[in-house]
Amino acid sequence: KREIEKMGYKASVREKMTDVGNNVSKEKVIKIRLAKPNVLIILIAIALVLTSINLYWTANLANQVASLTSGIATEPSEQSGGTLREVQPQQEQQQPSRIEVSVDDDPVRGSENAPVTIIEFSEFECPFCGRFFQQTLPQIEENYIKTGKVRHVFRDFPLTFHQYAQKAAEASECADEQGKFWEYHDKLFENQNALDTGSLKQYAKDLGLDTAKFNSCLDSGKMTSEVQKDFSDGAQSG
């Protein structure tokens, strides 16, 4: 009993008489139960530890949030009709570097007098470019290009790890030579999974282009340097 109580438990001992036939046996029955005071102390200790951990992480999180939001304020933007936007204090603002990008002689749509010109560097095999064509470009066209607010320029940026991107870009330039760039542009994005040379020529036929002239342009590599010029300008612009 003493040994048990040293371990933090309470114990009681009683004798039990058992009658088995003509023999009477006597055995000791020991009941052990947790010492409530010790349990209470342990629970209090655990609670204090958990509280300390919680306070530490709460304070740490608050410090991180304060660090991230320090110096950020909101102010109404006159150009956005009074909506709120986040601004950095004047001394912390970093002015973006200005990059001059030429529209070259590439396909353009929208008003020449539009206050904003979007120069898109893109290619026809890229899945993200395809998503832009399907989801974002229609909104830009409807709300900004058609209303005269934006002029849209398309320049080629064929990625080298896309098997058909270079030739598809050349094909679009060949279509532009016949005044059908944007129709051909849409056709390629609508058929991104079929951009082999045979398909490129078929699309030209479907759109009513002079196929002999188109095929000659594509097969000769006439537009290779034009496409590479666009790619080089895009790479230099970052």
C-alpha positions in Angstrom: 0.0 0.0 0.0 2.8 2.4 0.9 4.5 1.7 -2.4 1.4 2.4 -4.3 0.7 5.6 -2.5 4.2 6.8 -3.2 3.3 6.6 -6.9 0.6 9.2 -6.4 -2.4 6.8 -6.0 -4.6 6.1 -3.0 -5.1 2.5 -2.0 -7.3 0.7 0.4 -6.8 -2.9 1.6 -9.4 -5.3 3.0 -9.5 -9.0 3.6 -11.9 -11.3 1.8 -12.9 -14.6 3.1 -13.8 -17.3 0.6 -15.4 -20.6 1.5 -14.3 -23.3 -0.9 -15.7 -26.7 0.2 -14.3 -27.3 3.7 -11.4 -24.9 3.2 -11.6 -21.3 4.0 -9.2 -19.1 2.2 -8.3 -15.5 3.0 -7.1 -13.1 0.5 -6.4 -9.4 0.5 -8.2 -7.2 -2.0 -6.5 -3.9 -2.8 -8.5 -1.1 -4.4 -6.5 1.6 -6.1 -7.8 4.9 -7.2 -6.2 8.1 -8.5 -5.4 10.6 -5.9 -7.7 13.5 -6.7 -5.4 16.3 -5.5 -2.6 15.0 -7.7 -4.9 14.7 -10.7 -6.1 18.3 -10.2 -2.5 19.5 -10.0 -1.7 17.7 -13.2 -4.7 19.2 -15.0 -3.9 22.7 -13.8 -0.3 22.3 -15.1 -1.5 21.1 -18.5 -4.0 24.0 -18.7 -1.2 26.5 -17.9 1.1 25.0 -20.5 -1.6 25.1 -23.2 -2.5 28.6 -22.3 1.1 29.7 -22.5 1.4 28.1 -26.0 -1.8 29.7 -27.1 -0.7 33.1 -25.9 2.7 32.7 -27.6 1.2 31.8 -31.0 -1.5 34.5 -30.8 1.1 37.1 -30.0 3.4 35.8 -32.7 0.5 35.9 -35.3 -0.5 39.4 -34.3 3.1 40.6 -34.7 3.2 39.1 -38.2 -0.1 40.7 -39.2 1.1 44.0 -37.8 4.3 43.7 -39.7 2.5 43.0 -43.0 0.0 45.7 -42.6 2.2 48.4 -41.1 2.2 51.5 -43.3 -0.7 50.2 -45.5 -3.7 52.5 -45.6 -6.8 52.7 -47.6 -8.0 55.8 -49.5 -10.6 56.5 -52.0 -9.5 56.5 -55.6 -10.9 59.3 -57.7 -10.4 57.3 -60.9 -12.2 54.2 -59.5 -15.3 56.1 -58.5 -14.5 56.3 -54.8 -13.7 52.6 -54.3 -11.1 51.7 -51.7 -7.6 50.6 -52.7 -4.5 49.8 -50.7 -1.7 52.3 -50.9 1.8 52.4 -49.4 3.1 55.5 -47.7 4.7 57.8 -50.1 8.2 57.2 -48.8 7.8 53.4 -49.2 6.4 53.4 -52.7 8.5 52.0 -55.4 7.9 53.4 -58.8 7.7 50.7 -61.5 10.3 50.9 -64.2 8.9 52.1 -67.5 9.4 49.8 -70.5 9.0 51.0 -74.0 7.5 48.2 -76.2 6.9 48.7 -79.9 3.7 47.6 -81.6 5.9 46.8 -84.6 3.8 46.0 -87.7 1.8 43.4 -85.9 -2.0 42.9 -86.0 -4.0 45.6 -84.3 -7.7 46.0 -83.5 -9.5 48.8 -81.7 -9.5 52.6 -82.1 -6.2 54.3 -83.0 -7.3 57.0 -80.5 -7.8 54.6 -77.6 -6.1 56.0 -74.5 -4.8 52.5 -73.6 -2.9 50.0 -75.8 -2.6 46.4 -74.7 0.4 44.6 -76.3 -0.2 40.9 -75.9 2.8 38.5 -76.3 1.3 35.1 -76.8 1.3 31.8 -78.7 -1.3 29.4 -79.9 -0.3 26.1 -78.1 0.0 27.5 -74.6 -2.9 26.3 -72.4 -2.9 29.5 -70.3 -3.0 31.6 -73.4 -6.0 29.5 -74.5 -7.7 30.2 -71.2 -7.1 33.9 -71.6 -8.7 33.7 -75.1 -11.7 31.8 -73.8 -12.4 33.6 -70.5 -10.7 37.0 -70.4 -10.3 38.4 -73.9 -14.1 38.4 -74.6 -14.7 40.7 -71.7 -11.8 43.0 -72.7 -13.2 43.1 -76.3 -16.8 43.8 -75.2 -16.1 46.3 -72.5 -13.0 48.1 -73.7 -12.0 47.4 -77.3 -15.5 47.9 -78.8 -16.1 51.0 -76.7 -12.9 52.7 -77.9 -11.1 52.6 -74.6 -8.4 50.0 -75.6 -6.4 49.1 -78.6 -5.2 45.5 -78.7 -1.9 44.4 -80.4 -0.9 40.8 -80.8 2.7 39.8 -81.0 4.2 36.3 -81.3 5.9 34.6 -78.4 6.3 30.9 -79.3 7.8 28.9 -76.5 10.5 26.5 -77.6 9.2 23.5 -75.7 5.9 23.7 -77.5 6.2 21.6 -80.7 3.8 23.5 -82.9 4.0 27.0 -81.5 6.6 28.4 -83.9 4.9 27.2 -87.1 1.5 28.2 -85.8 2.8 31.7 -85.3 4.2 31.8 -88.8 0.8 30.6 -90.1 -1.0 33.4 -88.4 1.4 35.9 -90.0 0.7 34.3 -93.4 -3.0 34.8 -92.7 -2.4 38.4 -91.7 -0.7 38.9 -95.1 -4.2 38.2 -96.6 -6.0 40.4 -94.0 -7.4 37.5 -92.0 -5.3 37.5 -88.9 -8.0 37.8 -86.3 -10.2 35.1 -87.9 -7.2 32.8 -88.1 -6.1 33.7 -84.6 -9.5 32.6 -83.2 -9.4 29.4 -85.3 -6.1 28.4 -83.8 -7.2 29.0 -80.2 -10.4 27.1 -80.8 -8.3 24.1 -82.1 -5.3 24.1 -79.8 -5.0 20.3 -80.0 -4.6 20.3 -83.7 -1.8 22.6 -84.8 0.2 20.4 -87.2 1.1 21.8 -90.6 -1.7 19.9 -92.3 -4.3 21.4 -89.9 -2.8 24.9 -90.3 -3.3 24.7 -94.1 -6.8 23.3 -93.6 -7.8 26.3 -91.4 -6.6 28.7 -94.1 -8.9 26.9 -96.6 -11.8 26.9 -94.2 -11.5 30.7 -93.8 -11.4 31.2 -97.6 -7.8 32.3 -97.9 -5.8 31.9 -101.1 -4.4 28.5 -100.2 -1.7 28.5 -102.8 -0.3 31.8 -101.5 -0.8 30.7 -97.9 0.9 27.3 -98.3 3.8 28.9 -100.1 4.2 31.5 -97.3 4.1 28.8 -94.6 6.4 26.2 -96.4 9.0 28.7 -97.3 9.5 30.0 -93.8 8.9 33.5 -95.0 7.6 34.6 -91.6 10.2 32.9 -89.4 12.2 36.1 -88.9 9.1 38.1 -88.2 8.0 35.7 -85.5 11.5 35.6 -84.0 11.6 39.4 -83.9 8.5 39.5 -81.8 9.9 36.8 -79.5 13.1 38.8 -79.0 11.3 42.0 -78.2 9.1 40.2 -75.7 12.1 38.5 -74.0 13.9 41.8 -73.7 10.8 43.4 -72.2 10.9 40.8 -69.4 
